Each structure stands twice: as structure tokens, then as C-alpha cells.
């Protein structure tokens, strides 16, 4: 019963493709500029390092968005089994227009601070805040946030 998946959020294919292509092109352009513009050694090194960092971020995005997020009765998990946030630790949720949240997503405020973690395009966790969203499908994140809101409301009585 605890392992029952109530909602699933995964990357939207067009948004994932756009994000990957954009990051890949940015990294490639920075490396190309670093090799061709004939800047001083510091400028060249800066462009090459920045380009390599973009390519690294592209690979992180590709791997992370191949997975999904699952809402279960006891918490929010990614498909690899990592606990993102336990339901009993969620104090409140913010999904408003002006909230500091990922695109097409929502933010959770937890009762206790957690270890930092980041899955580009899907979720991040810093301290007491968890952001879910990014290149995800809006209907899926909205459905998950509605279920979480109902679970919080039920818990609080």
C-alpha cells in the first residue's frame, strides 16, 4: 500500500529536447569561440571551461530527465528510489504565479533541513525547500500538487 504510485511527473518530450539542444549549442559555441577568437590565455581558458561546464550540464539534464518523479502515500520519490520529500515533513506548498519555483512546477517547504540534491529539469532540494518542475509536463505537476495539497489538508484536519 505504501508503494502505490498516486501520481507521476516526467519530462515533456518537446521541452526536454529544447533544453538539451539549447544547452548543447551553448556549450559548443563557447568552445568554438574559445578556440577561434584568439583571445589571451585567460580569456580562452575561461571560454573553454564555461563551454565544458555547459556540456557537463547538458549530460546531467539528459540523464535526469530520462527518469520521473513518483508521489506515494509516504513521500515523493524519483524512479531510482531517492526520497525527495516525506509527506509528513511538508509544512506547506507554493504553486502561485509569483512563487520562486521551477517552470510548470511547485515548491515545497519542509519542517526540517535536508541534504542538497539536484536533478536538472526535474527537481532540486536546498535546505528546507524542494522545487519540482522544469521541463516537466504542466498537467502532471498540477495533478501531483493537487494530491499533495489534499494530503496536507487531510493531515492537518
C-alpha positions as CSV (number, residue, x, y, z in Angstrom):
1,X,0.0,0.0,0.0
2,X,2.9,2.4,0.8
3,X,4.4,1.7,-2.6
4,X,1.3,2.6,-4.5
5,X,2.1,5.4,-7.0
6,X,-0.5,8.1,-6.7
7,X,0.9,10.4,-9.4
8,X,3.8,10.5,-11.8
9,X,5.7,13.5,-13.3
10,X,8.1,13.1,-16.2
11,X,9.8,15.3,-18.7
12,X,7.8,16.6,-21.6
13,X,9.5,15.4,-24.8
14,X,9.4,18.8,-26.6
15,X,10.7,20.7,-23.6
16,X,13.3,18.1,-22.9
17,X,14.6,18.3,-26.5
18,X,14.6,22.1,-26.5
19,X,16.6,22.2,-23.2
20,X,19.1,19.7,-24.4
21,X,19.6,21.3,-27.8
22,X,19.9,24.8,-26.3
23,X,22.5,23.7,-23.7
24,X,24.4,21.6,-26.3
25,X,24.6,24.5,-28.7
26,X,25.7,27.0,-26.0
27,X,28.5,24.7,-24.9
28,X,29.6,24.1,-28.5
29,X,29.6,27.8,-29.3
30,X,31.6,28.7,-26.2
31,X,34.2,26.1,-27.0
32,X,34.3,27.2,-30.7
33,X,34.8,30.8,-29.6
34,X,37.5,29.8,-27.1
35,X,39.4,28.1,-29.9
36,X,38.9,30.6,-32.7
37,X,38.8,34.2,-31.4
38,X,42.4,34.5,-30.4
39,X,41.9,36.0,-27.0
40,X,44.6,36.0,-24.3
41,X,45.2,32.7,-22.4
42,X,42.9,33.7,-19.5
43,X,40.0,34.5,-21.9
44,X,40.5,31.4,-23.9
45,X,40.6,29.2,-20.8
46,X,37.5,30.9,-19.4
47,X,35.5,30.2,-22.6
48,X,36.7,26.6,-22.8
49,X,35.9,25.9,-19.1
50,X,32.5,27.5,-19.5
51,X,31.8,25.5,-22.6
52,X,32.8,22.3,-20.9
53,X,30.6,23.2,-17.9
54,X,27.7,23.6,-20.3
55,X,28.3,20.3,-21.9
56,X,28.5,18.7,-18.5
57,X,25.2,20.3,-17.5
58,X,23.7,19.0,-20.8
59,X,24.6,15.5,-19.9
60,X,23.3,15.9,-16.4
61,X,20.0,17.2,-17.9
62,X,19.8,14.3,-20.3
63,X,20.3,11.7,-17.6
64,X,17.9,13.4,-15.1
65,X,15.1,13.9,-17.5
66,X,15.2,10.2,-18.6
67,X,13.8,9.5,-15.1
68,X,10.5,10.5,-13.4
69,X,9.1,11.6,-10.1
70,X,6.5,9.5,-8.2
71,X,4.2,10.5,-5.5
72,X,3.5,7.7,-3.0
73,X,1.5,7.8,0.2
74,X,4.6,8.3,2.3
75,X,6.5,10.7,0.1
76,X,7.8,11.9,-3.2
77,X,10.5,9.7,-4.8
78,X,12.4,9.7,-8.1
79,X,12.3,6.5,-10.1
80,X,15.7,5.5,-8.8
81,X,14.2,5.3,-5.3
82,X,15.7,8.6,-3.9
83,X,13.4,10.1,-1.3
84,X,12.8,13.7,-2.4
85,X,10.5,14.7,0.5
86,X,8.5,12.8,3.0
87,X,4.8,13.8,3.2
88,X,4.9,14.2,7.0
89,X,7.7,16.7,6.6
90,X,5.9,19.0,4.2
91,X,4.8,22.2,6.0
92,X,3.3,23.9,3.0
93,X,3.3,24.2,-0.8
94,X,3.5,27.2,-3.0
95,X,2.5,27.0,-6.6
96,X,1.5,30.6,-7.2
97,X,2.4,32.6,-10.3
98,X,5.0,34.8,-8.5
99,X,6.5,32.0,-6.3
100,X,10.2,31.2,-6.7
101,X,9.5,27.8,-8.3
102,X,10.6,25.8,-11.3
103,X,8.7,26.2,-14.6
104,X,5.5,24.2,-14.7
105,X,6.0,23.2,-11.1
106,X,5.7,23.9,-7.4
107,X,7.8,24.4,-4.3
108,X,7.5,22.6,-1.0
109,X,8.7,24.0,2.3
110,X,9.8,21.2,4.7
111,X,9.8,21.2,8.5
112,X,13.5,20.1,8.6
113,X,16.5,20.9,6.5
114,X,17.6,18.2,4.1
115,X,20.8,17.4,2.2
116,X,21.2,19.3,-1.1
117,X,20.3,17.5,-4.3
118,X,19.6,18.4,-7.9
119,X,18.2,16.6,-10.9
120,X,18.2,19.3,-13.6
121,X,14.9,19.7,-15.3
122,X,13.0,17.6,-12.7
123,X,13.6,18.7,-9.1
124,X,16.0,20.3,-6.7
125,X,16.4,20.4,-2.9
126,X,18.2,23.1,-0.9
127,X,17.8,23.2,2.9
128,X,14.1,23.3,3.7
129,X,12.9,23.9,0.1
130,X,12.2,21.4,-2.6
131,X,11.3,22.5,-6.1
132,X,9.5,20.2,-8.5
133,X,9.3,21.0,-12.2
134,X,11.3,22.4,-15.0
135,X,11.0,20.5,-18.3
136,X,8.0,18.6,-16.9
137,X,4.5,18.4,-18.3
138,X,2.3,21.0,-16.7
139,X,-0.8,18.8,-16.3
140,X,1.2,16.1,-14.5
141,X,2.8,18.6,-12.0
142,X,-0.6,20.2,-11.4
143,X,-2.2,16.9,-10.6
144,X,0.6,16.0,-8.3
145,X,0.4,19.3,-6.5
146,X,-3.4,18.9,-6.0
147,X,-2.9,15.5,-4.5
148,X,-0.2,16.8,-2.2
149,X,-2.4,19.7,-1.1
150,X,-5.2,17.3,-0.3
151,X,-2.8,15.1,1.7
152,X,-1.6,18.1,3.7
153,X,-5.1,19.3,4.3
154,X,-6.2,15.8,5.5
155,X,-3.2,15.6,7.8
156,X,-3.9,19.0,9.4
157,X,-7.5,18.0,9.9
